[in-house]
Amino acid sequence: MNQFTIDPNKTWNLVGKLTFATVTALFQEYQTKITTNPLTVLDLSQVTHTDSAGLALLIELRRQHPTTPFRHLPPQMTTLATVSGVQNILVPQ
């Protein structure tokens, strides 16, 4: 299952695949949940697979939430961000 969960500490957890096939539904879920739950931390430790569409979703979330920490970026996401030259967007200096 691909979804956002929010734990009692208000940390958003992204669970499952973050790919072209899932990002549209995930973004719609995000838009629903953000109306009642602020995005304070995004934990990606439960992401099992990602691609460039997943990277685009994270860049959009960063645009909307420039100071929100993204924790536990998957190695595949870090590699995609580095190759694309956008690693500083995901992990601001």
N, CA, C and O atoms as CSV, one atom per row, in Angstrom:
chain,resi,resn,atom,element,x,y,z
A,1,MET,N,N,0.843,-1.177,0.000
A,1,MET,CA,C,0.000,0.000,0.000
A,1,MET,C,C,0.891,1.244,0.000
A,1,MET,O,O,1.896,1.295,0.709
A,2,ASN,N,N,0.526,2.217,-0.777
A,2,ASN,CA,C,1.248,3.477,-0.886
A,2,ASN,C,C,0.387,4.547,-0.235
A,2,ASN,O,O,-0.724,4.828,-0.684
A,3,GLN,N,N,0.916,5.143,0.834
A,3,GLN,CA,C,0.099,6.125,1.543
A,3,GLN,C,C,0.949,6.984,2.462
A,3,GLN,O,O,2.103,6.674,2.758
A,4,PHE,N,N,0.344,8.061,2.895
A,4,PHE,CA,C,0.891,8.886,3.960
A,4,PHE,C,C,0.221,8.455,5.258
A,4,PHE,O,O,-1.001,8.314,5.310
A,5,THR,N,N,1.011,8.247,6.301
A,5,THR,CA,C,0.451,8.059,7.620
A,5,THR,C,C,0.994,9.180,8.496
A,5,THR,O,O,2.059,9.731,8.217
A,6,ILE,N,N,0.277,9.512,9.536
A,6,ILE,CA,C,0.706,10.567,10.444
A,6,ILE,C,C,0.708,9.975,11.843
A,6,ILE,O,O,-0.323,9.518,12.336
A,7,ASP,N,N,1.878,9.986,12.479
A,7,ASP,CA,C,1.968,9.370,13.803
A,7,ASP,C,C,1.586,10.370,14.895
A,7,ASP,O,O,1.373,11.547,14.602
A,8,PRO,N,N,1.498,9.924,16.138
A,8,PRO,CA,C,1.082,10.820,17.228
A,8,PRO,C,C,1.997,12.034,17.431
A,8,PRO,O,O,1.572,13.045,17.989
A,9,ASN,N,N,3.257,11.930,16.975
A,9,ASN,CA,C,4.179,13.069,17.077
A,9,ASN,C,C,4.028,14.048,15.923
A,9,ASN,O,O,4.806,14.993,15.799
A,10,LYS,N,N,3.024,13.822,15.076
A,10,LYS,CA,C,2.735,14.658,13.903
A,10,LYS,C,C,3.756,14.483,12.775
A,10,LYS,O,O,3.829,15.311,11.866
A,11,THR,N,N,4.544,13.405,12.835
A,11,THR,CA,C,5.461,13.098,11.739
A,11,THR,C,C,4.682,12.402,10.632
A,11,THR,O,O,3.966,11.429,10.872
A,12,TRP,N,N,4.835,12.917,9.419
A,12,TRP,CA,C,4.234,12.276,8.253
A,12,TRP,C,C,5.188,11.178,7.800
A,12,TRP,O,O,6.391,11.410,7.679
A,13,ASN,N,N,4.664,9.996,7.553
A,13,ASN,CA,C,5.453,8.866,7.061
A,13,ASN,C,C,4.942,8.479,5.683
A,13,ASN,O,O,3.745,8.264,5.491
A,14,LEU,N,N,5.843,8.392,4.740
A,14,LEU,CA,C,5.475,7.946,3.406
A,14,LEU,C,C,5.767,6.453,3.338
A,14,LEU,O,O,6.893,6.023,3.590
A,15,VAL,N,N,4.762,5.672,3.000
A,15,VAL,CA,C,4.857,4.219,3.040
A,15,VAL,C,C,4.643,3.663,1.635
A,15,VAL,O,O,3.683,4.031,0.957
A,16,GLY,N,N,5.539,2.774,1.199
A,16,GLY,CA,C,5.365,2.082,-0.073
A,16,GLY,C,C,6.203,2.674,-1.188
A,16,GLY,O,O,7.286,3.213,-0.960
A,17,LYS,N,N,5.684,2.561,-2.388
A,17,LYS,CA,C,6.399,3.016,-3.583
A,17,LYS,C,C,6.112,4.486,-3.852
A,17,LYS,O,O,5.004,4.976,-3.636
A,18,LEU,N,N,7.140,5.170,-4.327
A,18,LEU,CA,C,7.054,6.583,-4.695
A,18,LEU,C,C,7.480,6.660,-6.156
A,18,LEU,O,O,8.621,7.001,-6.468
A,19,THR,N,N,6.538,6.335,-7.051
A,19,THR,CA,C,6.844,6.175,-8.476
A,19,THR,C,C,5.789,6.848,-9.353
A,19,THR,O,O,4.782,7.368,-8.873
A,20,PHE,N,N,6.059,6.818,-10.644
A,20,PHE,CA,C,5.127,7.374,-11.618
A,20,PHE,C,C,3.719,6.819,-11.418
A,20,PHE,O,O,2.734,7.539,-11.582
A,21,ALA,N,N,3.629,5.543,-11.067
A,21,ALA,CA,C,2.322,4.894,-10.900
A,21,ALA,C,C,1.600,5.318,-9.621
A,21,ALA,O,O,0.390,5.121,-9.507
A,22,THR,N,N,2.322,5.897,-8.656
A,22,THR,CA,C,1.701,6.187,-7.360
A,22,THR,C,C,1.622,7.666,-6.992
A,22,THR,O,O,0.830,8.036,-6.126
A,23,VAL,N,N,2.425,8.519,-7.630
A,23,VAL,CA,C,2.522,9.902,-7.140
A,23,VAL,C,C,1.230,10.698,-7.278
A,23,VAL,O,O,0.962,11.562,-6.443
A,24,THR,N,N,0.441,10.445,-8.276
A,24,THR,CA,C,-0.813,11.198,-8.423
A,24,THR,C,C,-1.733,10.934,-7.243
A,24,THR,O,O,-2.257,11.872,-6.642
A,25,ALA,N,N,-1.932,9.676,-6.910
A,25,ALA,CA,C,-2.785,9.336,-5.771
A,25,ALA,C,C,-2.182,9.839,-4.461
A,25,ALA,O,O,-2.906,10.313,-3.586
A,26,LEU,N,N,-0.865,9.738,-4.323
A,26,LEU,CA,C,-0.215,10.231,-3.106
A,26,LEU,C,C,-0.375,11.743,-2.964
A,26,LEU,O,O,-0.612,12.242,-1.864
A,27,PHE,N,N,-0.247,12.468,-4.066
A,27,PHE,CA,C,-0.398,13.920,-4.000
A,27,PHE,C,C,-1.832,14.295,-3.646
A,27,PHE,O,O,-2.056,15.248,-2.899
A,28,GLN,N,N,-2.799,13.562,-4.171
A,28,GLN,CA,C,-4.196,13.817,-3.813
A,28,GLN,C,C,-4.439,13.540,-2.335
A,28,GLN,O,O,-5.156,14.283,-1.665
A,29,GLU,N,N,-3.837,12.471,-1.836
A,29,GLU,CA,C,-3.961,12.154,-0.408
A,29,GLU,C,C,-3.316,13.254,0.436
A,29,GLU,O,O,-3.873,13.684,1.446
A,30,TYR,N,N,-2.139,13.700,0.008
A,30,TYR,CA,C,-1.457,14.808,0.692
A,30,TYR,C,C,-2.366,16.036,0.756
A,30,TYR,O,O,-2.509,16.646,1.816
A,31,GLN,N,N,-2.980,16.402,-0.371
A,31,GLN,CA,C,-3.834,17.589,-0.416
A,31,GLN,C,C,-5.011,17.474,0.540
A,31,GLN,O,O,-5.446,18.475,1.109
A,32,THR,N,N,-5.524,16.282,0.720
A,32,THR,CA,C,-6.625,16.072,1.664
A,32,THR,C,C,-6.128,16.194,3.099
A,32,THR,O,O,-6.747,16.879,3.913
A,33,LYS,N,N,-5.026,15.542,3.410
A,33,LYS,CA,C,-4.525,15.512,4.788
A,33,LYS,C,C,-3.928,16.838,5.244
A,33,LYS,O,O,-3.985,17.158,6.431
A,34,ILE,N,N,-3.363,17.607,4.340
A,34,ILE,CA,C,-2.688,18.841,4.735
A,34,ILE,C,C,-3.688,19.873,5.257
A,34,ILE,O,O,-3.299,20.800,5.968
A,35,THR,N,N,-4.945,19.729,4.920
A,35,THR,CA,C,-5.943,20.698,5.384
A,35,THR,C,C,-6.169,20.612,6.884
A,35,THR,O,O,-6.614,21.583,7.496
A,36,THR,N,N,-5.868,19.463,7.489
A,36,THR,CA,C,-6.081,19.308,8.932
A,36,THR,C,C,-4.821,18.904,9.696
A,36,THR,O,O,-4.842,18.859,10.926
A,37,ASN,N,N,-3.731,18.611,8.996
A,37,ASN,CA,C,-2.496,18.156,9.635
A,37,ASN,C,C,-1.300,18.888,9.037
A,37,ASN,O,O,-0.971,18.659,7.873
A,38,PRO,N,N,-0.644,19.754,9.790
A,38,PRO,CA,C,0.518,20.453,9.227
A,38,PRO,C,C,1.655,19.470,8.933
A,38,PRO,O,O,1.865,18.506,9.669
A,39,LEU,N,N,2.366,19.728,7.868
A,39,LEU,CA,C,3.522,18.899,7.517
A,39,LEU,C,C,4.726,19.461,8.260
A,39,LEU,O,O,5.312,20.461,7.845
A,40,THR,N,N,5.090,18.813,9.360
A,40,THR,CA,C,6.197,19.291,10.187
A,40,THR,C,C,7.473,18.509,9.941
A,40,THR,O,O,8.567,19.070,10.011
A,41,VAL,N,N,7.348,17.210,9.650
A,41,VAL,CA,C,8.469,16.321,9.332
A,41,VAL,C,C,7.950,15.283,8.352
A,41,VAL,O,O,6.841,14.773,8.513
A,42,LEU,N,N,8.747,14.966,7.333
A,42,LEU,CA,C,8.394,13.902,6.390
A,42,LEU,C,C,9.443,12.806,6.501
A,42,LEU,O,O,10.616,13.031,6.205
A,43,ASP,N,N,9.024,11.626,6.924
A,43,ASP,CA,C,9.920,10.480,7.083
A,43,ASP,C,C,9.724,9.534,5.910
A,43,ASP,O,O,8.606,9.104,5.627
A,44,LEU,N,N,10.813,9.215,5.234
A,44,LEU,CA,C,10.752,8.353,4.052
A,44,LEU,C,C,11.377,6.985,4.305
A,44,LEU,O,O,11.711,6.280,3.353
A,45,SER,N,N,11.540,6.602,5.548
A,45,SER,CA,C,12.205,5.333,5.863
A,45,SER,C,C,11.422,4.111,5.395
A,45,SER,O,O,11.992,3.026,5.283
A,46,GLN,N,N,10.140,4.262,5.120
A,46,GLN,CA,C,9.321,3.130,4.685
A,46,GLN,C,C,9.055,3.115,3.178
A,46,GLN,O,O,8.222,2.348,2.696
A,47,VAL,N,N,9.768,3.965,2.445
A,47,VAL,CA,C,9.659,3.956,0.979
A,47,VAL,C,C,10.438,2.759,0.454
A,47,VAL,O,O,11.610,2.577,0.786
A,48,THR,N,N,9.784,1.947,-0.363
A,48,THR,CA,C,10.406,0.725,-0.865
A,48,THR,C,C,11.004,0.862,-2.258
A,48,THR,O,O,11.883,0.086,-2.632
A,49,HIS,N,N,10.541,1.829,-3.021
A,49,HIS,CA,C,11.057,2.049,-4.380
A,49,HIS,C,C,10.696,3.466,-4.796
A,49,HIS,O,O,9.651,3.992,-4.413
A,50,THR,N,N,11.571,4.077,-5.585
A,50,THR,CA,C,11.291,5.425,-6.062
A,50,THR,C,C,11.849,5.611,-7.457
A,50,THR,O,O,12.725,4.865,-7.896
A,51,ASP,N,N,11.331,6.617,-8.151
A,51,ASP,CA,C,11.842,6.972,-9.473
A,51,ASP,C,C,11.787,8.491,-9.621
A,51,ASP,O,O,11.554,9.204,-8.645
A,52,SER,N,N,11.999,8.979,-10.825
A,52,SER,CA,C,12.057,10.425,-11.043
A,52,SER,C,C,10.729,11.124,-10.742
A,52,SER,O,O,10.720,12.296,-10.366
A,53,ALA,N,N,9.617,10.421,-10.904
A,53,ALA,CA,C,8.320,11.014,-10.550
A,53,ALA,C,C,8.240,11.219,-9.045
A,53,ALA,O,O,7.683,12.213,-8.580
A,54,GLY,N,N,8.784,10.300,-8.297
A,54,GLY,CA,C,8.845,10.458,-6.847
A,54,GLY,C,C,9.710,11.643,-6.459
A,54,GLY,O,O,9.378,12.389,-5.537
A,55,LEU,N,N,10.814,11.815,-7.162
A,55,LEU,CA,C,11.673,12.976,-6.932
A,55,LEU,C,C,10.903,14.261,-7.207
A,55,LEU,O,O,11.006,15.219,-6.441
A,56,ALA,N,N,10.141,14.292,-8.278
A,56,ALA,CA,C,9.343,15.479,-8.604
A,56,ALA,C,C,8.323,15.784,-7.505
A,56,ALA,O,O,8.103,16.948,-7.171
A,57,LEU,N,N,7.702,14.746,-6.942
A,57,LEU,CA,C,6.759,14.963,-5.849
A,57,LEU,C,C,7.461,15.583,-4.649
A,57,LEU,O,O,6.937,16.518,-4.044
A,58,LEU,N,N,8.633,15.079,-4.297
A,58,LEU,CA,C,9.358,15.647,-3.158
A,58,LEU,C,C,9.789,17.084,-3.415
A,58,LEU,O,O,9.785,17.906,-2.499
A,59,ILE,N,N,10.153,17.389,-4.633
A,59,ILE,CA,C,10.506,18.775,-4.971
A,59,ILE,C,C,9.283,19.678,-4.808
A,59,ILE,O,O,9.408,20.800,-4.317
A,60,GLU,N,N,8.117,19.207,-5.210
A,60,GLU,CA,C,6.889,19.995,-5.031
A,60,GLU,C,C,6.569,20.171,-3.548
A,60,GLU,O,O,6.184,21.262,-3.128
A,61,LEU,N,N,6.722,19.126,-2.759
A,61,LEU,CA,C,6.489,19.252,-1.318
A,61,LEU,C,C,7.487,20.224,-0.691
A,61,LEU,O,O,7.135,20.990,0.206
A,62,ARG,N,N,8.728,20.189,-1.165
A,62,ARG,CA,C,9.732,21.136,-0.668
A,62,ARG,C,C,9.339,22.570,-1.043
A,62,ARG,O,O,9.508,23.489,-0.241
A,63,ARG,N,N,8.820,22.759,-2.248
A,63,ARG,CA,C,8.396,24.096,-2.677
A,63,ARG,C,C,7.315,24.620,-1.744
A,63,ARG,O,O,7.327,25.793,-1.370
A,64,GLN,N,N,6.384,23.756,-1.371
A,64,GLN,CA,C,5.280,24.170,-0.514
A,64,GLN,C,C,5.674,24.288,0.956
A,64,GLN,O,O,5.051,25.027,1.717
A,65,HIS,N,N,6.713,23.554,1.348
A,65,HIS,CA,C,7.142,23.510,2.754
A,65,HIS,C,C,8.660,23.625,2.814
A,65,HIS,O,O,9.338,22.634,3.088
A,66,PRO,N,N,9.201,24.803,2.567
A,66,PRO,CA,C,10.655,24.949,2.406
A,66,PRO,C,C,11.488,24.614,3.638
A,66,PRO,O,O,12.675,24.317,3.498
A,67,THR,N,N,10.924,24.650,4.817
A,67,THR,CA,C,11.723,24.377,6.014
A,67,THR,C,C,11.431,23.022,6.649
A,67,THR,O,O,12.046,22.677,7.658
A,68,THR,N,N,10.526,22.260,6.094
A,68,THR,CA,C,10.161,20.958,6.660
A,68,THR,C,C,11.291,19.948,6.426
A,68,THR,O,O,11.727,19.764,5.290
A,69,PRO,N,N,11.768,19.296,7.489
A,69,PRO,CA,C,12.815,18.285,7.296
A,69,PRO,C,C,12.284,17.034,6.602
A,69,PRO,O,O,11.194,16.551,6.907
A,70,PHE,N,N,13.066,16.530,5.679
A,70,PHE,CA,C,12.817,15.238,5.046
A,70,PHE,C,C,13.823,14.281,5.665
A,70,PHE,O,O,15.030,14.478,5.526
A,71,ARG,N,N,13.345,13.255,6.340
A,71,ARG,CA,C,14.231,12.310,7.026
A,71,ARG,C,C,14.288,10.978,6.286
A,71,ARG,O,O,13.324,10.545,5.654
A,72,HIS,N,N,15.446,10.354,6.390
A,72,HIS,CA,C,15.656,8.988,5.884
A,72,HIS,C,C,15.362,8.873,4.388
A,72,HIS,O,O,14.634,7.979,3.956
A,73,LEU,N,N,15.934,9.785,3.607
A,73,LEU,CA,C,15.778,9.678,2.152
A,73,LEU,C,C,16.363,8.349,1.686
A,73,LEU,O,O,17.481,8.008,2.070
A,74,PRO,N,N,15.642,7.601,0.878
A,74,PRO,CA,C,16.177,6.330,0.370
A,74,PRO,C,C,17.419,6.583,-0.491
A,74,PRO,O,O,17.503,7.606,-1.172
A,75,PRO,N,N,18.377,5.660,-0.463
A,75,PRO,CA,C,19.588,5.834,-1.280
A,75,PRO,C,C,19.275,6.073,-2.752
A,75,PRO,O,O,19.947,6.870,-3.405
A,76,GLN,N,N,18.266,5.395,-3.279
A,76,GLN,CA,C,17.888,5.578,-4.678
A,76,GLN,C,C,17.440,7.017,-4.935
A,76,GLN,O,O,17.754,7.583,-5.982
A,77,MET,N,N,16.709,7.615,-3.986
A,77,MET,CA,C,16.262,8.997,-4.127
A,77,MET,C,C,17.454,9.952,-4.057
A,77,MET,O,O,17.529,10.918,-4.817
A,78,THR,N,N,18.369,9.681,-3.156
A,78,THR,CA,C,19.559,10.517,-3.025
A,78,THR,C,C,20.378,10.484,-4.309
A,78,THR,O,O,20.875,11.516,-4.761
A,79,THR,N,N,20.516,9.299,-4.894
A,79,THR,CA,C,21.250,9.165,-6.158
A,79,THR,C,C,20.560,9.930,-7.276
A,79,THR,O,O,21.216,10.655,-8.024
A,80,LEU,N,N,19.246,9.780,-7.400
A,80,LEU,CA,C,18.495,10.515,-8.433
A,80,LEU,C,C,18.650,12.024,-8.253
A,80,LEU,O,O,18.850,12.751,-9.226
A,81,ALA,N,N,18.559,12.486,-7.025
A,81,ALA,CA,C,18.682,13.926,-6.752
A,81,ALA,C,C,20.077,14.426,-7.102
A,81,ALA,O,O,20.222,15.515,-7.656
A,82,THR,N,N,21.103,13.643,-6.785
A,82,THR,CA,C,22.479,14.040,-7.071
A,82,THR,C,C,22.723,14.091,-8.572
A,82,THR,O,O,23.287,15.060,-9.081
A,83,VAL,N,N,22.302,13.055,-9.279
A,83,VAL,CA,C,22.477,13.000,-10.736
A,83,VAL,C,C,21.719,14.145,-11.405
A,83,VAL,O,O,22.171,14.686,-12.414
A,84,SER,N,N,20.576,14.510,-10.847
A,84,SER,CA,C,19.751,15.583,-11.413
A,84,SER,C,C,20.205,16.964,-10.959
A,84,SER,O,O,19.725,17.976,-11.471
A,85,GLY,N,N,21.120,17.012,-10.008
A,85,GLY,CA,C,21.613,18.297,-9.522
A,85,GLY,C,C,20.653,19.023,-8.598
A,85,GLY,O,O,20.719,20.246,-8.480
A,86,VAL,N,N,19.758,18.291,-7.938
A,86,VAL,CA,C,18.769,18.931,-7.065
A,86,VAL,C,C,18.884,18.475,-5.610
A,86,VAL,O,O,17.958,18.670,-4.823
A,87,GLN,N,N,20.011,17.873,-5.255
A,87,GLN,CA,C,20.164,17.372,-3.900
A,87,GLN,C,C,20.026,18.461,-2.849
A,87,GLN,O,O,19.578,18.185,-1.736
A,88,ASN,N,N,20.401,19.696,-3.178
A,88,ASN,CA,C,20.262,20.804,-2.217
A,88,ASN,C,C,18.816,21.224,-2.016
A,88,ASN,O,O,18.504,21.896,-1.033
A,89,ILE,N,N,17.939,20.849,-2.913
A,89,ILE,CA,C,16.517,21.134,-2.731
A,89,ILE,C,C,15.930,20.200,-1.668
A,89,ILE,O,O,15.145,20.623,-0.819
A,90,LEU,N,N,16.321,18.933,-1.728
A,90,LEU,CA,C,15.783,17.967,-0.780
A,90,LEU,C,C,16.389,18.133,0.615
A,90,LEU,O,O,15.711,17.941,1.625
A,91,VAL,N,N,17.653,18.485,0.654
A,91,VAL,CA,C,18.331,18.684,1.934
A,91,VAL,C,C,18.960,20.063,1.908
A,91,VAL,O,O,20.140,20.208,1.589
A,92,PRO,N,N,18.165,21.088,2.248
A,92,PRO,CA,C,18.682,22.459,2.176
A,92,PRO,C,C,19.891,22.641,3.090
A,92,PRO,O,O,19.971,22.039,4.161
A,93,GLN,N,N,20.814,23.465,2.658
A,93,GLN,CA,C,22.025,23.749,3.463
A,93,GLN,C,C,21.760,24.787,4.506
A,93,GLN,O,O,22.661,25.142,5.265
